[in-house]
């Protein structure tokens, strides 16, 4: 129940849904309370535009990523590499297996690189994080692709039951014999993931992947709204809310 509540709350609180609700409320109020209605429509529209600008989305997500530089594996010792899933594309309508989302793919490639160089097991973790669970599992899709890319099946450990980061840490705890792990996930997600794995008794070496912020010179095109920027803004806001949520409940 807690998983469902947190998912629904995020969907309602984050853009674009929250801003569209704000605009809709303003339109409903226009006839009886025109000043309030206009203010809500203007606020919702302005926020939707601002959060769709790349300079704004970069400013939001960069503080989450800045503390984590790419991992230099020289002289590093660990018991396993743990890659957290970042989504899966369910291709059940096609004669094909589910495949990792772009985020999961970038995490997996980094995990394979590290595990191959250090010659340690690779743990792929993630079930279905959807509200309506499907047969597609993040870990299964990542494992299948890892094998296709030549990673030894015998060095793979699959954890496909977890639905969120806290469950990732709980489930992996029973699968890894050692306590020192290299944790691979998107850079913006590492602060929360590292904290939760530390809570489970792991000694974590963070390995960021899939950076979203970028240094781009300001130009007139920076004033054009982009769907990718809105998605990054929403991702950053979701991460800030999740950090606050888990700290409140003592899981960080």
Residue frames relative to the residue before (quaternion, step in Angstrom):
aa qw qx qy qz dx dy dz
X 1.0000 0.0000 0.0000 0.0000 0.00 0.00 0.00
X 0.6417 0.5324 -0.3256 0.4459 3.60 0.97 -0.85
X 0.6210 0.5445 -0.3323 0.4555 3.57 1.06 -0.79
X 0.6769 0.4928 -0.2904 0.4633 3.58 0.89 -0.96
X 0.6494 0.5221 -0.3205 0.4506 3.59 0.93 -0.90
X 0.6755 0.4935 -0.3043 0.4557 3.60 0.86 -0.92
X 0.6406 0.5247 -0.3224 0.4586 3.59 1.01 -0.79
X 0.6776 0.4919 -0.2908 0.4630 3.57 0.87 -0.97
X 0.6446 0.5285 -0.3227 0.4484 3.59 0.95 -0.87
X 0.6537 0.5084 -0.3170 0.4623 3.58 0.95 -0.85
X 0.6424 0.5297 -0.3235 0.4495 3.57 0.96 -0.86
X 0.7037 0.4679 -0.2643 0.4648 3.58 0.99 -0.85
X 0.7226 0.4689 -0.2502 0.4419 3.58 1.01 -0.81
X 0.6997 0.4953 -0.2702 0.4383 3.57 1.12 -0.64
X 0.4989 -0.5962 0.5142 0.3623 3.56 -1.23 0.37
X 0.5688 -0.1254 -0.8036 -0.1223 1.49 -2.26 1.07
X 0.4767 0.7088 -0.4427 0.2727 3.63 1.17 -0.40
X 0.6831 0.4986 -0.3073 0.4363 3.61 0.77 -0.99
X 0.6855 0.4783 -0.2879 0.4674 3.59 0.98 -0.81
X 0.6225 0.5183 -0.3412 0.4769 3.58 1.08 -0.63
X 0.6206 0.5192 -0.3362 0.4820 3.59 1.07 -0.69
X 0.6336 0.5346 -0.3235 0.4561 3.57 1.04 -0.81
X 0.6629 0.4905 -0.2950 0.4827 3.57 0.96 -0.88
X 0.6448 0.5230 -0.3177 0.4580 3.58 0.97 -0.86
X 0.6394 0.5178 -0.3249 0.4663 3.58 0.97 -0.85
X 0.6450 0.5236 -0.3177 0.4570 3.56 1.02 -0.78
X 0.6506 0.5137 -0.3142 0.4627 3.57 0.98 -0.83
X 0.6418 0.5219 -0.3210 0.4612 3.59 1.03 -0.78
X 0.7225 0.4539 -0.2407 0.4626 3.58 1.02 -0.82
X 0.4457 0.7410 -0.4348 0.2514 3.59 1.21 -0.32
X 0.6922 0.4992 -0.3015 0.4252 3.59 0.86 -0.91
X 0.7823 0.3470 -0.1836 0.4837 3.60 0.76 -1.03
X 0.7882 0.1283 -0.0576 0.5992 3.58 1.07 -0.70
X 0.1372 -0.8636 0.4783 0.0808 3.58 0.53 1.17
X 0.6638 0.5077 -0.3299 0.4390 3.61 0.88 -0.81
X 0.6615 0.4867 -0.2985 0.4862 3.58 0.98 -0.88
X 0.6485 0.5333 -0.3134 0.4436 3.56 0.94 -0.90
X 0.6688 0.4946 -0.2985 0.4679 3.57 0.91 -0.91
X 0.6391 0.5332 -0.3250 0.4490 3.57 1.01 -0.80
X 0.6700 0.4937 -0.3003 0.4660 3.59 0.95 -0.86
X 0.6478 0.5077 -0.3192 0.4698 3.58 0.95 -0.85
X 0.6654 0.5035 -0.3008 0.4618 3.58 0.93 -0.90
X 0.6620 0.5073 -0.3070 0.4584 3.59 0.94 -0.90
X 0.6719 0.5023 -0.2973 0.4560 3.58 0.89 -0.93
X 0.6692 0.4980 -0.2947 0.4662 3.57 0.95 -0.90
X 0.6616 0.5128 -0.3060 0.4535 3.58 0.94 -0.90
X 0.6716 0.4897 -0.2993 0.4686 3.58 0.91 -0.88
X 0.6234 0.5363 -0.3373 0.4582 3.58 1.02 -0.78
X 0.6611 0.4955 -0.2974 0.4784 3.57 1.00 -0.84
X 0.6788 0.5089 -0.3006 0.4358 3.59 0.81 -1.00
X 0.7055 0.4616 -0.2671 0.4668 3.59 0.89 -0.91
X 0.6433 0.5121 -0.3173 0.4724 3.59 1.29 -0.22
X 0.5560 0.5910 -0.3929 0.4326 3.59 1.29 0.15
X 0.5278 -0.6722 0.4219 0.3025 3.59 -0.85 0.96
X 0.6412 0.5120 -0.3610 0.4431 3.67 0.87 -0.69
X 0.6508 0.5070 -0.3147 0.4695 3.59 1.07 -0.71
X 0.6706 0.4911 -0.3101 0.4615 3.59 0.86 -0.92
X 0.6324 0.5260 -0.3332 0.4609 3.59 1.04 -0.74
X 0.6511 0.5149 -0.3147 0.4603 3.59 0.98 -0.83
X 0.6619 0.5120 -0.3054 0.4544 3.58 1.07 -0.69
X 0.7812 0.3800 -0.1957 0.4550 3.58 0.81 -0.97
X 0.5678 0.6405 -0.3876 0.3423 3.61 1.11 -0.54
X 0.6309 0.5315 -0.3690 0.4281 3.67 0.87 -0.68
X 0.6365 0.5224 -0.3294 0.4620 3.59 1.12 -0.57
X 0.7370 0.4298 -0.2193 0.4733 3.58 1.10 -0.71
X 0.5829 0.6668 -0.3598 0.2936 3.57 1.08 -0.79
X 0.6626 0.5285 -0.3128 0.4288 3.61 1.06 -0.66
X 0.7376 0.4006 -0.2119 0.5005 3.60 1.22 -0.33
X 0.1373 -0.7905 0.5960 0.0329 3.54 -0.46 1.30
X 0.6498 -0.5056 0.3746 0.4264 3.62 -1.15 0.46
X 0.5001 -0.6955 0.4385 0.2718 3.55 -0.95 0.92
X 0.2193 -0.7224 0.6438 0.1249 3.53 -1.02 0.94
X 0.2599 -0.8352 0.4684 0.1246 3.57 -0.32 1.26
X 0.4073 0.7134 -0.4828 0.3034 3.61 1.22 0.06
X 0.8633 0.0678 -0.0899 0.4920 3.56 -0.97 1.01
X 0.4813 0.6478 -0.4564 0.3747 3.60 1.14 0.46
X 0.0898 -0.7761 0.6227 0.0444 3.54 -1.05 0.85
X 0.1238 0.7821 -0.5985 0.1218 3.55 -0.88 0.97
X 0.5271 -0.6485 0.4580 0.3029 3.54 -1.26 0.43
X 0.8016 -0.0644 0.0721 0.5900 3.59 1.13 -0.58
X 0.3405 -0.6652 0.6141 0.2539 3.50 -1.37 0.30
X 0.1187 -0.7884 0.6018 0.0471 3.59 -0.84 0.99
X 0.1064 -0.7896 0.6038 0.0254 3.56 -0.70 1.14
X 0.2471 -0.7741 0.5687 0.1277 3.57 -0.75 1.07
X 0.4763 -0.6840 0.4786 0.2759 3.55 -0.93 0.91
X 0.1765 -0.7911 0.5790 0.0881 3.53 -1.14 0.68
X 0.7812 -0.2332 0.1276 0.5649 3.54 1.16 0.60
X 0.1211 -0.7748 0.6173 0.0622 3.53 -1.26 0.47
X 0.3378 -0.7226 0.5670 0.2056 3.55 -1.07 0.78
X 0.2553 -0.7788 0.5591 0.1254 3.56 -0.52 1.22
X 0.0576 -0.8240 0.5634 -0.0153 3.56 -0.39 1.26
X 0.1769 0.8319 -0.5094 0.1309 3.57 1.08 0.72
X 0.6365 0.5243 -0.3343 0.4563 3.59 1.18 -0.41
X 0.6886 0.3887 -0.2643 0.5522 3.57 1.35 -0.04
X 0.5180 -0.6128 0.4761 0.3598 3.61 -1.18 0.38
X 0.5278 0.5996 -0.4177 0.4329 3.57 0.68 1.16
X 0.5344 -0.6088 0.4734 0.3459 3.54 -1.22 0.43
X 0.6019 -0.5030 0.4435 0.4337 3.59 -1.23 0.26
X 0.1566 -0.7952 0.5793 0.0868 3.58 -1.04 0.68
X 0.6033 -0.5737 0.3986 0.3848 3.59 -1.11 0.59
X 0.5070 -0.6067 0.5132 0.3339 3.55 -1.17 0.63
X 0.6901 -0.4598 0.3283 0.4523 3.63 -1.18 0.23
X 0.6438 0.5176 -0.3252 0.4603 3.60 1.00 -0.77
X 0.6595 0.4965 -0.3046 0.4751 3.59 0.91 -0.91
X 0.6340 0.5467 -0.3297 0.4363 3.58 1.00 -0.82
X 0.6728 0.4866 -0.3028 0.4678 3.60 0.88 -0.90
X 0.6349 0.5143 -0.3279 0.4742 3.58 1.01 -0.75
X 0.6661 0.5216 -0.3021 0.4394 3.56 0.92 -0.95
X 0.6450 0.5249 -0.3277 0.4485 3.59 0.90 -0.90
X 0.6568 0.4942 -0.3088 0.4786 3.59 0.97 -0.84
X 0.6511 0.5214 -0.3148 0.4529 3.59 0.98 -0.81
X 0.6432 0.5129 -0.3158 0.4727 3.57 0.99 -0.84
X 0.6310 0.5442 -0.3304 0.4433 3.59 0.93 -0.88
X 0.7011 0.4659 -0.2733 0.4656 3.57 0.83 -0.98
X 0.6775 0.5055 -0.2992 0.4426 3.59 0.85 -0.97
X 0.6442 0.5169 -0.3225 0.4623 3.58 1.01 -0.77
X 0.6897 0.4880 -0.2873 0.4512 3.57 0.87 -0.93
X 0.7496 0.3803 -0.2101 0.4994 3.59 0.97 -0.81
X 0.3080 -0.7860 0.4789 0.2411 3.57 1.33 -0.24
X 0.4682 0.6268 -0.4698 0.4089 3.52 0.79 1.13
X 0.6555 -0.5325 0.3517 0.4038 3.62 -1.18 0.43
X 0.2821 -0.7306 0.6013 0.1585 3.51 -1.27 0.59
X 0.1342 -0.7806 0.6087 0.0465 3.57 -0.70 1.15
X 0.1006 -0.7689 0.6286 0.0591 3.58 -0.82 1.00
X 0.0756 -0.8368 0.5412 -0.0349 3.55 -0.67 1.16
X 0.5433 0.6044 -0.4724 0.3411 3.55 -0.96 0.94
X 0.1856 -0.7663 0.6062 0.1041 3.53 -0.91 0.96
X 0.6950 -0.3664 0.3206 0.5291 3.55 -0.65 -1.15
X 0.1943 -0.8035 0.5550 0.0925 3.55 -0.65 1.12
X 0.4573 0.6972 -0.4400 0.3336 3.57 1.29 0.20
X 0.5911 -0.5667 0.4360 0.3733 3.56 -1.21 0.52
X 0.7404 0.2362 -0.1478 0.6117 3.55 1.09 -0.77
X 0.2987 -0.8046 0.4804 0.1806 3.62 0.03 1.26
X 0.1764 -0.7626 0.6151 0.0945 3.53 -1.13 0.78
X 0.6674 -0.4803 0.3740 0.4291 3.55 -1.30 -0.03
X 0.5774 0.6003 -0.3744 0.4075 3.59 1.19 -0.47
X 0.0603 -0.7944 0.6044 -0.0087 3.56 -0.81 1.06
X 0.5443 -0.6493 0.4255 0.3180 3.55 -0.90 0.98
X 0.6908 0.4949 -0.2902 0.4401 3.59 0.80 -1.01
X 0.6394 0.5264 -0.3321 0.4515 3.60 0.97 -0.80
X 0.6650 0.5001 -0.3020 0.4654 3.57 0.95 -0.90
X 0.6648 0.4941 -0.3077 0.4682 3.59 0.96 -0.83
X 0.6518 0.5212 -0.3199 0.4485 3.58 0.95 -0.84
X 0.6454 0.5241 -0.3205 0.4540 3.58 0.94 -0.88
X 0.6786 0.4760 -0.2926 0.4768 3.57 0.95 -0.84
X 0.6155 0.5541 -0.3502 0.4377 3.60 0.99 -0.77
X 0.6534 0.5012 -0.3063 0.4776 3.57 0.97 -0.85
X 0.6359 0.5260 -0.3262 0.4610 3.59 0.99 -0.81
X 0.6927 0.4626 -0.2652 0.4856 3.57 1.11 -0.70
X 0.6426 -0.5843 0.2989 0.3954 3.57 1.28 0.19
X 0.4574 0.6634 -0.4794 0.3475 3.60 1.19 0.17
X 0.5166 -0.6736 0.4225 0.3176 3.64 -0.81 0.94
X 0.4786 -0.6853 0.4714 0.2813 3.58 -0.78 1.01
X 0.6474 0.5478 -0.3198 0.4224 3.58 1.04 -0.70
X 0.6929 0.4450 -0.2732 0.4973 3.59 1.23 -0.36
X 0.5705 0.5883 -0.3707 0.4371 3.57 1.32 0.19
X 0.0856 -0.7514 0.6517 0.0584 3.56 -1.09 0.78
X 0.1699 -0.8159 0.5503 0.0507 3.57 -0.73 1.11
X 0.0281 -0.7573 0.6524 -0.0105 3.55 -0.90 1.04
X 0.0488 0.8571 -0.5049 0.0899 3.60 -0.17 1.26
X 0.5293 0.6479 -0.4020 0.3721 3.60 1.15 0.56
X 0.6096 0.6033 -0.3572 0.3700 3.60 1.08 -0.61
X 0.2807 -0.7786 0.5461 0.1296 3.56 -1.15 0.75
X 0.7894 0.0967 -0.0644 0.6027 3.59 1.23 -0.30
X 0.7482 -0.4296 0.2647 0.4308 3.57 -1.30 0.10
X 0.6287 0.5334 -0.3384 0.4536 3.59 0.99 -0.78
X 0.6796 0.4671 -0.2857 0.4881 3.58 0.96 -0.84
X 0.5349 0.5915 -0.4038 0.4483 3.62 1.14 -0.52
X 0.7044 0.4747 -0.2648 0.4564 3.55 0.77 -1.10
X 0.6527 0.5210 -0.3148 0.4510 3.59 0.95 -0.86
X 0.7102 0.4696 -0.2656 0.4523 3.57 0.84 -0.98
X 0.6596 0.5124 -0.3157 0.4503 3.59 0.95 -0.83
X 0.5509 0.6393 -0.3858 0.3728 3.58 1.11 -0.66
X 0.7330 0.4236 -0.2395 0.4753 3.58 0.98 -0.77
X 0.6810 0.5096 -0.2782 0.4462 3.59 1.27 -0.12
X 0.7179 0.4070 -0.2342 0.5140 3.58 1.19 -0.49
X 0.3968 -0.7476 0.4827 0.2247 3.57 -0.69 1.09
X 0.7309 0.3845 -0.2320 0.5139 3.59 0.98 -0.79
X 0.4853 -0.6807 0.4768 0.2716 3.56 -1.30 0.18
X 0.6648 0.4790 -0.3122 0.4808 3.60 1.20 -0.33
X 0.0380 0.8138 -0.5753 0.0728 3.55 -0.58 1.15
X 0.3291 -0.6612 0.6278 0.2457 3.50 -1.34 0.43
X 0.1697 -0.8250 0.5371 0.0458 3.56 -0.47 1.23
X 0.1051 -0.8083 0.5793 0.0070 3.55 -0.61 1.22
X 0.2695 0.7157 -0.6158 0.1897 3.53 -0.86 1.05
X 0.6999 -0.4181 0.3271 0.4778 3.59 -1.24 0.01
X 0.6126 -0.6008 0.3675 0.3588 3.57 -1.00 0.84
X 0.6668 0.5118 -0.3155 0.4403 3.61 0.93 -0.83
X 0.6915 0.4986 -0.2494 0.4594 3.58 1.20 -0.60
X 0.5234 0.7046 -0.3900 0.2783 3.58 1.21 -0.43
X 0.6076 0.5686 -0.3749 0.4087 3.61 0.94 -0.74
X 0.6977 0.4518 -0.2672 0.4876 3.57 0.88 -0.94
X 0.6726 0.5069 -0.3043 0.4450 3.58 0.87 -0.94
X 0.6506 0.5155 -0.3190 0.4574 3.59 0.92 -0.88
X 0.6538 0.5246 -0.3120 0.4473 3.58 0.94 -0.85
X 0.6890 0.4849 -0.2850 0.4570 3.56 0.94 -0.86
X 0.6578 0.4783 -0.3189 0.4867 3.59 1.02 -0.70
X 0.5906 0.5430 -0.3662 0.4714 3.60 1.11 -0.57
X 0.6262 0.5519 -0.3238 0.4454 3.58 1.04 -0.81
X 0.6949 0.4540 -0.2635 0.4915 3.58 1.15 -0.63
X 0.6410 -0.5799 0.3080 0.3975 3.58 1.26 0.25
X 0.4969 0.6533 -0.4369 0.3679 3.59 1.22 0.17
X 0.3054 -0.6561 0.6462 0.2422 3.50 -1.35 0.43
X 0.1538 -0.8580 0.4896 0.0221 3.55 -0.28 1.32
X 0.1340 -0.7213 0.6744 0.0830 3.51 -1.09 0.92
X 0.2694 -0.8096 0.4957 0.1621 3.62 -0.29 1.18
X 0.0560 -0.7800 0.6232 0.0052 3.55 -1.04 0.88
X 0.1843 -0.8326 0.5134 0.0962 3.59 -0.03 1.25
X 0.0296 -0.7585 0.6507 0.0177 3.52 -1.26 0.59
X 0.8255 0.2991 -0.1639 0.4496 3.55 -1.35 0.03
X 0.0561 0.8030 -0.5857 0.0942 3.57 0.68 1.08
X 0.2527 -0.7887 0.5446 0.1323 3.58 -1.02 0.81
X 0.6548 0.4955 -0.3314 0.4646 3.61 1.05 -0.62
X 0.0586 -0.7959 0.6026 0.0003 3.55 -1.15 0.67
X 0.3971 -0.6943 0.5461 0.2493 3.55 -1.14 0.69
X 0.1024 0.7948 -0.5859 0.1204 3.55 -0.42 1.24
X 0.4888 -0.6576 0.4772 0.3176 3.60 -0.94 0.82
X 0.5005 -0.6524 0.4765 0.3110 3.55 -1.03 0.79
X 0.0854 0.7718 -0.6243 0.0855 3.55 -1.00 0.90
X 0.7200 -0.4305 0.3087 0.4484 3.54 -1.30 0.07
X 0.6207 0.5586 -0.3462 0.4276 3.59 1.11 -0.63
X 0.5494 0.6172 -0.3963 0.4003 3.59 1.22 -0.37
X 0.6448 0.5192 -0.3168 0.4630 3.57 1.25 -0.35
X 0.5718 0.5775 -0.3838 0.4384 3.57 1.29 -0.02
X 0.4169 -0.7100 0.5006 0.2673 3.62 -0.79 0.93
X 0.0910 -0.7916 0.6038 0.0206 3.56 -1.09 0.77
X 0.5301 -0.6423 0.4516 0.3200 3.55 -1.02 0.82
X 0.6251 0.5480 -0.3408 0.4390 3.59 1.05 -0.71
X 0.6453 0.5118 -0.3169 0.4703 3.56 1.05 -0.76
X 0.6336 0.5180 -0.3295 0.4708 3.58 1.01 -0.78
X 0.6395 0.5222 -0.3208 0.4642 3.57 1.02 -0.80
X 0.6625 0.4937 -0.3056 0.4732 3.61 0.97 -0.82
X 0.6240 0.5269 -0.3371 0.4684 3.58 1.04 -0.76
X 0.6571 0.5065 -0.3019 0.4696 3.56 0.96 -0.89
X 0.6298 0.5371 -0.3217 0.4598 3.58 1.03 -0.82
X 0.6710 0.4966 -0.2960 0.4643 3.58 0.91 -0.92
X 0.6662 0.4949 -0.3050 0.4671 3.58 0.90 -0.90
X 0.6224 0.5358 -0.3353 0.4617 3.58 1.05 -0.75
X 0.6629 0.5063 -0.3070 0.4582 3.57 0.99 -0.82
X 0.6396 0.5120 -0.3283 0.4701 3.61 0.97 -0.78
X 0.6578 0.4988 -0.3072 0.4734 3.59 0.98 -0.85
X 0.6542 0.5143 -0.3122 0.4583 3.59 0.98 -0.84
X 0.6276 0.5281 -0.3350 0.4636 3.59 0.99 -0.78
X 0.6658 0.4930 -0.2999 0.4730 3.58 0.94 -0.88
X 0.6355 0.5496 -0.3142 0.4419 3.58 0.99 -0.91
X 0.7379 0.4247 -0.2425 0.4651 3.59 0.73 -1.04
X 0.6042 0.5281 -0.3651 0.4720 3.60 1.11 -0.52
X 0.6248 0.5462 -0.3337 0.4472 3.56 1.01 -0.81
X 0.7495 0.3735 -0.2046 0.5068 3.59 1.01 -0.82
X 0.5529 -0.6766 0.3648 0.3217 3.59 1.25 0.35
X 0.4971 0.6648 -0.4275 0.3580 3.58 1.14 0.52
X 0.6989 0.3596 -0.2728 0.5548 3.57 1.28 0.25
